């Protein structure tokens, strides 16, 4: 097995050319979501799902968003006053 950067090459005995298996770097594996869902708010606030849905609705109105648009971590942080790093620990 040979390694080259972020790829691992495995030479198979029955084929002449090596197969390249891409590996994920630690940076890609540690990516967090950038949007908030009602379940995230439930875990943070220990409130009901309905409360979480209503809160997201209020945030959409506050930021003048349509119902199909997502709420980002940044927007939720700004609206709720909870620091962004604390929110990301729940995602």
mmCIF file of the C-alpha atoms, coordinates in Angstrom:
data_MODEL
# 
_entry.id   MODEL 
# 
loop_
_atom_site.group_PDB 
_atom_site.id 
_atom_site.type_symbol 
_atom_site.label_atom_id 
_atom_site.label_alt_id 
_atom_site.label_comp_id 
_atom_site.label_asym_id 
_atom_site.label_entity_id 
_atom_site.label_seq_id 
_atom_site.pdbx_PDB_ins_code 
_atom_site.Cartn_x 
_atom_site.Cartn_y 
_atom_site.Cartn_z 
_atom_site.occupancy 
_atom_site.B_iso_or_equiv 
_atom_site.pdbx_formal_charge 
_atom_site.auth_seq_id 
_atom_site.auth_comp_id 
_atom_site.auth_asym_id 
_atom_site.auth_atom_id 
_atom_site.pdbx_PDB_model_num 
ATOM 1  C CA . UNK A 1 1  ? 0.000   0.000  0.000   1.00 0.00 ? 1  UNK A CA 1 
ATOM 2  C CA . UNK A 1 2  ? 1.437   3.369  -0.998  1.00 0.00 ? 2  UNK A CA 1 
ATOM 3  C CA . UNK A 1 3  ? 0.281   6.729  0.346   1.00 0.00 ? 3  UNK A CA 1 
ATOM 4  C CA . UNK A 1 4  ? 0.433   9.979  -1.575  1.00 0.00 ? 4  UNK A CA 1 
ATOM 5  C CA . UNK A 1 5  ? -1.076  13.093 -0.023  1.00 0.00 ? 5  UNK A CA 1 
ATOM 6  C CA . UNK A 1 6  ? -4.737  12.508 0.691   1.00 0.00 ? 6  UNK A CA 1 
ATOM 7  C CA . UNK A 1 7  ? -5.082  9.414  -1.486  1.00 0.00 ? 7  UNK A CA 1 
ATOM 8  C CA . UNK A 1 8  ? -4.217  5.793  -0.791  1.00 0.00 ? 8  UNK A CA 1 
ATOM 9  C CA . UNK A 1 9  ? -3.179  3.587  -3.696  1.00 0.00 ? 9  UNK A CA 1 
ATOM 10 C CA . UNK A 1 10 ? -3.750  -0.156 -3.434  1.00 0.00 ? 10 UNK A CA 1 
ATOM 11 C CA . UNK A 1 11 ? -2.059  -2.352 -5.986  1.00 0.00 ? 11 UNK A CA 1 
ATOM 12 C CA . UNK A 1 12 ? -4.082  -5.395 -6.841  1.00 0.00 ? 12 UNK A CA 1 
ATOM 13 C CA . UNK A 1 13 ? -2.301  -8.525 -7.997  1.00 0.00 ? 13 UNK A CA 1 
ATOM 14 C CA . UNK A 1 14 ? -4.902  -9.360 -10.634 1.00 0.00 ? 14 UNK A CA 1 
ATOM 15 C CA . UNK A 1 15 ? -4.925  -5.906 -12.251 1.00 0.00 ? 15 UNK A CA 1 
ATOM 16 C CA . UNK A 1 16 ? -2.101  -3.905 -13.734 1.00 0.00 ? 16 UNK A CA 1 
ATOM 17 C CA . UNK A 1 17 ? -3.223  -0.464 -12.635 1.00 0.00 ? 17 UNK A CA 1 
ATOM 18 C CA . UNK A 1 18 ? -3.594  0.608  -8.993  1.00 0.00 ? 18 UNK A CA 1 
ATOM 19 C CA . UNK A 1 19 ? -6.928  1.645  -7.505  1.00 0.00 ? 19 UNK A CA 1 
ATOM 20 C CA . UNK A 1 20 ? -7.097  5.054  -5.859  1.00 0.00 ? 20 UNK A CA 1 
ATOM 21 C CA . UNK A 1 21 ? -9.184  5.288  -2.692  1.00 0.00 ? 21 UNK A CA 1 
ATOM 22 C CA . UNK A 1 22 ? -9.684  8.858  -1.565  1.00 0.00 ? 22 UNK A CA 1 
ATOM 23 C CA . UNK A 1 23 ? -9.545  9.446  2.144   1.00 0.00 ? 23 UNK A CA 1 
ATOM 24 C CA . UNK A 1 24 ? -11.175 12.307 3.954   1.00 0.00 ? 24 UNK A CA 1 
ATOM 25 C CA . UNK A 1 25 ? -8.902  14.743 5.677   1.00 0.00 ? 25 UNK A CA 1 
ATOM 26 C CA . UNK A 1 26 ? -9.568  15.603 9.308   1.00 0.00 ? 26 UNK A CA 1 
ATOM 27 C CA . UNK A 1 27 ? -10.738 19.050 8.247   1.00 0.00 ? 27 UNK A CA 1 
ATOM 28 C CA . UNK A 1 28 ? -13.538 17.677 6.074   1.00 0.00 ? 28 UNK A CA 1 
ATOM 29 C CA . UNK A 1 29 ? -14.616 15.134 8.685   1.00 0.00 ? 29 UNK A CA 1 
ATOM 30 C CA . UNK A 1 30 ? -14.972 17.835 11.359  1.00 0.00 ? 30 UNK A CA 1 
ATOM 31 C CA . UNK A 1 31 ? -17.270 20.098 9.362   1.00 0.00 ? 31 UNK A CA 1 
ATOM 32 C CA . UNK A 1 32 ? -20.342 21.265 11.210  1.00 0.00 ? 32 UNK A CA 1 
ATOM 33 C CA . UNK A 1 33 ? -23.726 22.081 9.786   1.00 0.00 ? 33 UNK A CA 1 
ATOM 34 C CA . UNK A 1 34 ? -24.406 25.713 9.065   1.00 0.00 ? 34 UNK A CA 1 
ATOM 35 C CA . UNK A 1 35 ? -28.201 25.528 9.476   1.00 0.00 ? 35 UNK A CA 1 
ATOM 36 C CA . UNK A 1 36 ? -30.443 25.079 12.520  1.00 0.00 ? 36 UNK A CA 1 
ATOM 37 C CA . UNK A 1 37 ? -33.334 22.624 12.734  1.00 0.00 ? 37 UNK A CA 1 
ATOM 38 C CA . UNK A 1 38 ? -36.120 22.410 15.352  1.00 0.00 ? 38 UNK A CA 1 
ATOM 39 C CA . UNK A 1 39 ? -34.461 19.359 16.926  1.00 0.00 ? 39 UNK A CA 1 
ATOM 40 C CA . UNK A 1 40 ? -31.294 21.401 17.552  1.00 0.00 ? 40 UNK A CA 1 
ATOM 41 C CA . UNK A 1 41 ? -33.316 24.064 19.361  1.00 0.00 ? 41 UNK A CA 1 
ATOM 42 C CA . UNK A 1 42 ? -35.054 21.349 21.400  1.00 0.00 ? 42 UNK A CA 1 
ATOM 43 C CA . UNK A 1 43 ? -31.705 20.009 22.597  1.00 0.00 ? 43 UNK A CA 1 
ATOM 44 C CA . UNK A 1 44 ? -30.362 23.481 23.423  1.00 0.00 ? 44 UNK A CA 1 
ATOM 45 C CA . UNK A 1 45 ? -33.418 24.846 25.221  1.00 0.00 ? 45 UNK A CA 1 
ATOM 46 C CA . UNK A 1 46 ? -35.079 21.657 26.486  1.00 0.00 ? 46 UNK A CA 1 
ATOM 47 C CA . UNK A 1 47 ? -38.359 22.944 25.041  1.00 0.00 ? 47 UNK A CA 1 
ATOM 48 C CA . UNK A 1 48 ? -40.943 21.182 22.863  1.00 0.00 ? 48 UNK A CA 1 
ATOM 49 C CA . UNK A 1 49 ? -40.753 20.636 19.126  1.00 0.00 ? 49 UNK A CA 1 
ATOM 50 C CA . UNK A 1 50 ? -43.655 23.027 18.610  1.00 0.00 ? 50 UNK A CA 1 
ATOM 51 C CA . UNK A 1 51 ? -41.838 25.782 20.553  1.00 0.00 ? 51 UNK A CA 1 
ATOM 52 C CA . UNK A 1 52 ? -38.773 25.197 18.366  1.00 0.00 ? 52 UNK A CA 1 
ATOM 53 C CA . UNK A 1 53 ? -40.822 25.448 15.177  1.00 0.00 ? 53 UNK A CA 1 
ATOM 54 C CA . UNK A 1 54 ? -42.449 28.669 16.380  1.00 0.00 ? 54 UNK A CA 1 
ATOM 55 C CA . UNK A 1 55 ? -39.056 30.131 17.252  1.00 0.00 ? 55 UNK A CA 1 
ATOM 56 C CA . UNK A 1 56 ? -37.711 29.346 13.780  1.00 0.00 ? 56 UNK A CA 1 
ATOM 57 C CA . UNK A 1 57 ? -40.824 30.987 12.318  1.00 0.00 ? 57 UNK A CA 1 
ATOM 58 C CA . UNK A 1 58 ? -40.171 34.142 14.383  1.00 0.00 ? 58 UNK A CA 1 
ATOM 59 C CA . UNK A 1 59 ? -36.544 34.173 13.226  1.00 0.00 ? 59 UNK A CA 1 
ATOM 60 C CA . UNK A 1 60 ? -37.657 33.896 9.579   1.00 0.00 ? 60 UNK A CA 1 
ATOM 61 C CA . UNK A 1 61 ? -39.945 36.896 10.077  1.00 0.00 ? 61 UNK A CA 1 
ATOM 62 C CA . UNK A 1 62 ? -37.151 38.835 11.831  1.00 0.00 ? 62 UNK A CA 1 
ATOM 63 C CA . UNK A 1 63 ? -34.709 38.226 8.959   1.00 0.00 ? 63 UNK A CA 1 
ATOM 64 C CA . UNK A 1 64 ? -37.422 38.625 6.283   1.00 0.00 ? 64 UNK A CA 1 
ATOM 65 C CA . UNK A 1 65 ? -36.964 35.097 4.927   1.00 0.00 ? 65 UNK A CA 1 
ATOM 66 C CA . UNK A 1 66 ? -39.445 32.927 3.086   1.00 0.00 ? 66 UNK A CA 1 
ATOM 67 C CA . UNK A 1 67 ? -40.738 29.680 4.573   1.00 0.00 ? 67 UNK A CA 1 
ATOM 68 C CA . UNK A 1 68 ? -38.511 27.456 2.398   1.00 0.00 ? 68 UNK A CA 1 
ATOM 69 C CA . UNK A 1 69 ? -35.286 29.252 3.387   1.00 0.00 ? 69 UNK A CA 1 
ATOM 70 C CA . UNK A 1 70 ? -32.985 27.925 6.100   1.00 0.00 ? 70 UNK A CA 1 
ATOM 71 C CA . UNK A 1 71 ? -31.903 29.663 9.302   1.00 0.00 ? 71 UNK A CA 1 
ATOM 72 C CA . UNK A 1 72 ? -28.129 29.693 9.737   1.00 0.00 ? 72 UNK A CA 1 
ATOM 73 C CA . UNK A 1 73 ? -26.171 29.277 12.951  1.00 0.00 ? 73 UNK A CA 1 
ATOM 74 C CA . UNK A 1 74 ? -25.073 32.909 12.644  1.00 0.00 ? 74 UNK A CA 1 
ATOM 75 C CA . UNK A 1 75 ? -28.667 34.149 12.370  1.00 0.00 ? 75 UNK A CA 1 
ATOM 76 C CA . UNK A 1 76 ? -29.828 31.997 15.273  1.00 0.00 ? 76 UNK A CA 1 
ATOM 77 C CA . UNK A 1 77 ? -26.924 33.253 17.373  1.00 0.00 ? 77 UNK A CA 1 
ATOM 78 C CA . UNK A 1 78 ? -27.732 36.869 16.554  1.00 0.00 ? 78 UNK A CA 1 
ATOM 79 C CA . UNK A 1 79 ? -31.437 36.427 17.328  1.00 0.00 ? 79 UNK A CA 1 
ATOM 80 C CA . UNK A 1 80 ? -31.073 34.381 20.521  1.00 0.00 ? 80 UNK A CA 1 
ATOM 81 C CA . UNK A 1 81 ? -27.947 35.998 21.941  1.00 0.00 ? 81 UNK A CA 1 
ATOM 82 C CA . UNK A 1 82 ? -26.296 32.590 22.428  1.00 0.00 ? 82 UNK A CA 1 
ATOM 83 C CA . UNK A 1 83 ? -22.630 32.596 21.351  1.00 0.00 ? 83 UNK A CA 1 
ATOM 84 C CA . UNK A 1 84 ? -21.977 30.757 18.112  1.00 0.00 ? 84 UNK A CA 1 
ATOM 85 C CA . UNK A 1 85 ? -19.426 28.337 19.581  1.00 0.00 ? 85 UNK A CA 1 
ATOM 86 C CA . UNK A 1 86 ? -21.939 27.180 22.201  1.00 0.00 ? 86 UNK A CA 1 
ATOM 87 C CA . UNK A 1 87 ? -24.541 26.554 19.506  1.00 0.00 ? 87 UNK A CA 1 
ATOM 88 C CA . UNK A 1 88 ? -22.060 24.574 17.407  1.00 0.00 ? 88 UNK A CA 1 
ATOM 89 C CA . UNK A 1 89 ? -21.331 22.274 20.337  1.00 0.00 ? 89 UNK A CA 1 
ATOM 90 C CA . UNK A 1 90 ? -24.949 21.024 20.062  1.00 0.00 ? 90 UNK A CA 1 
ATOM 91 C CA . UNK A 1 91 ? -24.740 20.331 16.310  1.00 0.00 ? 91 UNK A CA 1 
# 
